[in-house]
Amino acid sequence: MKNKTFSFLLLCLFSVKFCFSQKDKDTTNLGNTKELVINNKLVKRADIDPLRPSKAAFYSAILPGLGQAYNKKYWKIPLAIGAVGTGVYFYVRNDKQFGRYREAYKRRLAGFKDDEFYGAGETPLISDDGLIRAQQQFRRNKEISLLVTIGLYALNIIDANVDAHLLQFNVDENLSLSPHYQYNQMENTGDLGLTLNFKF
């Protein structure tokens, strides 16, 4: 069995050697000395600006939504402004609430009973411990709002940068990859396929 396999491999090796040792004579090429000419009118190429993504990111860093306007993605401007604006709104709101409870707690420590959370009677509506817990909660909410706002601001910059990169990506008809489905009548089945077109 080993001798047959070895003989078969040796035969394949010699046949490949003889195929490459033949004289290179192509009769279809005799007399044709024309060169391949590419029609440049078929291929429309836009100039690539390597600084476009940097400009878009810079504009978005200055003002959220400005990089999206530079990329001509106008529908993203309200999303960028709204996202960052919402984060700023919640930060300011939590900061004001924190300030209210902190000011009331400071007045209680000073011996005053006239803060907005004390009420009209002798017993306060919110105790001193309640004021401390409220300060802790609003401080935590304020810090979370700040982190979310910074994250949304960075996402706005990244979106403008990536969008500017993708706008310069080559998606013309000369380069395409498209799936297709074809019904096979002989076998009564469907055939799936993938077509790759690359035209020079």
C-alpha positions in Angstrom: 0.0 0.0 0.0 2.8 2.4 0.9 4.6 1.6 -2.4 1.5 2.4 -4.4 1.0 5.7 -2.6 4.7 6.5 -3.1 4.5 5.6 -6.8 1.4 7.8 -7.2 3.1 10.8 -5.6 6.2 10.3 -7.7 4.1 10.2 -10.8 2.3 13.4 -9.9 5.6 15.1 -9.2 7.1 14.2 -12.6 4.0 15.2 -14.4 4.1 18.7 -12.8 7.8 18.9 -13.7 7.1 18.1 -17.4 4.2 20.6 -17.5 6.5 23.5 -16.4 9.3 22.4 -18.7 7.3 22.8 -21.8 8.1 25.7 -24.1 6.0 28.7 -23.5 4.2 29.2 -26.8 0.8 30.9 -26.8 -0.8 31.0 -30.3 -3.6 33.2 -29.2 -1.2 36.0 -28.4 0.6 36.1 -31.8 0.4 39.5 -33.5 -1.5 41.2 -30.6 0.7 43.8 -29.1 -2.0 46.1 -27.9 -1.9 47.2 -24.3 -4.8 47.1 -21.9 -6.4 50.6 -21.7 -8.6 51.5 -18.7 -11.4 54.0 -19.4 -10.9 56.6 -16.6 -14.3 58.1 -17.3 -16.0 55.1 -15.7 -14.3 55.5 -12.4 -15.3 58.6 -10.5 -13.1 59.1 -7.5 -13.5 61.9 -4.9 -10.5 63.4 -3.3 -9.8 62.1 0.2 -9.2 64.8 2.8 -7.1 63.2 5.6 -7.9 66.0 8.0 -11.7 65.8 7.7 -12.2 63.5 10.7 -10.0 65.7 12.9 -11.9 68.8 11.9 -15.2 67.1 12.6 -14.0 66.0 16.0 -12.7 69.5 16.8 -15.9 71.1 15.8 -17.9 68.7 18.0 -15.6 69.4 20.9 -16.2 73.1 20.6 -20.0 72.8 20.4 -22.0 69.5 20.4 -23.7 69.1 17.0 -21.2 71.3 15.1 -19.2 68.3 13.9 -22.4 66.6 12.7 -23.3 69.8 10.8 -19.8 69.7 9.2 -20.5 66.1 8.1 -23.9 67.2 6.7 -25.7 64.8 9.0 -28.2 67.4 10.1 -30.6 65.0 11.7 -28.0 64.1 14.4 -27.6 67.7 15.6 -30.7 67.7 17.9 -29.7 64.3 19.2 -26.2 65.5 20.1 -27.4 68.8 21.7 -30.3 67.0 23.5 -28.1 64.3 24.9 -25.5 66.7 26.3 -28.1 69.2 27.3 -30.1 66.6 29.3 -26.9 65.6 31.2 -26.2 69.3 32.0 -29.9 69.8 33.1 -29.8 66.9 35.6 -26.4 68.0 36.9 -27.7 71.6 37.6 -31.0 70.3 39.1 -29.2 67.9 41.5 -26.7 70.6 42.4 -29.5 73.1 43.4 -31.3 70.4 45.5 -28.0 69.6 47.2 -27.4 73.3 47.9 -30.9 73.6 49.4 -30.5 70.7 51.8 -26.9 71.8 52.7 -28.0 75.3 53.5 -30.8 74.1 55.7 -28.5 71.7 57.6 -26.0 74.5 58.1 -28.7 76.7 59.6 -29.8 73.9 61.9 -26.2 73.4 63.2 -26.1 77.2 63.9 -29.2 76.9 66.1 -31.8 78.4 63.7 -35.2 76.9 63.2 -36.3 78.9 60.2 -35.2 76.8 57.3 -37.7 75.7 54.6 -37.7 72.1 55.8 -38.4 72.8 59.5 -42.1 73.7 59.2 -44.3 75.8 61.5 -44.3 73.6 64.7 -41.7 72.7 67.3 -40.8 69.4 65.5 -39.2 69.7 62.1 -40.7 68.2 59.0 -37.3 66.7 58.0 -34.9 65.7 60.8 -31.2 66.5 60.8 -30.4 62.9 59.8 -32.9 63.3 56.9 -31.1 66.4 55.7 -27.8 64.5 55.8 -29.2 61.6 53.8 -30.7 64.0 51.3 -27.4 65.7 50.8 -25.7 62.3 50.3 -28.3 61.3 47.7 -28.2 64.5 45.7 -24.3 64.6 45.8 -24.3 61.1 44.4 -26.9 62.0 41.7 -24.9 65.1 40.8 -21.7 63.0 40.3 -23.5 60.4 38.2 -25.0 63.2 36.1 -21.5 64.7 35.6 -20.1 61.3 34.5 -23.0 60.7 32.1 -22.7 64.2 30.6 -18.9 63.7 30.0 -19.7 60.3 28.4 -22.3 61.8 26.1 -20.0 64.7 25.2 -17.2 62.2 24.3 -19.7 60.1 22.3 -20.7 63.2 20.4 -17.1 63.8 19.4 -16.5 60.1 18.5 -19.6 60.0 16.4 -18.5 63.0 14.4 -15.0 61.6 13.9 -16.2 58.1 12.8 -18.9 59.6 10.5 -16.2 61.7 8.8 -14.1 58.6 8.3 -17.0 56.7 6.8 -18.0 59.5 4.4 -14.7 59.0 2.6 -15.1 55.2 2.3 -15.3 54.0 -1.3 -18.8 52.6 -2.0 -19.1 53.2 -5.8 -20.6 50.7 -8.3 -17.1 49.4 -9.4 -16.6 47.8 -6.1 -19.5 45.9 -4.7 -20.4 42.8 -2.7 -24.0 41.8 -3.0 -26.0 38.7 -1.9 -28.5 37.3 -4.3 -31.3 34.7 -4.4 -32.2 32.7 -7.5 -35.0 30.1 -8.0 -33.7 26.9 -9.5 -36.6 25.5 -11.7 -34.8 22.2 -12.5 -34.5 21.1 -8.9 -37.4 23.2 -7.5 -35.2 24.8 -4.9 -33.7 28.2 -4.2 -30.0 29.0 -4.6 -28.3 31.6 -2.5 -25.2 33.3 -3.7 -22.7 36.1 -3.2 -21.4 38.3 -6.0 -18.2 40.2 -5.8 -17.7 42.9 -8.5 -14.5 44.7 -9.0 -14.2 46.7 -12.2 -11.0 48.4 -13.3 
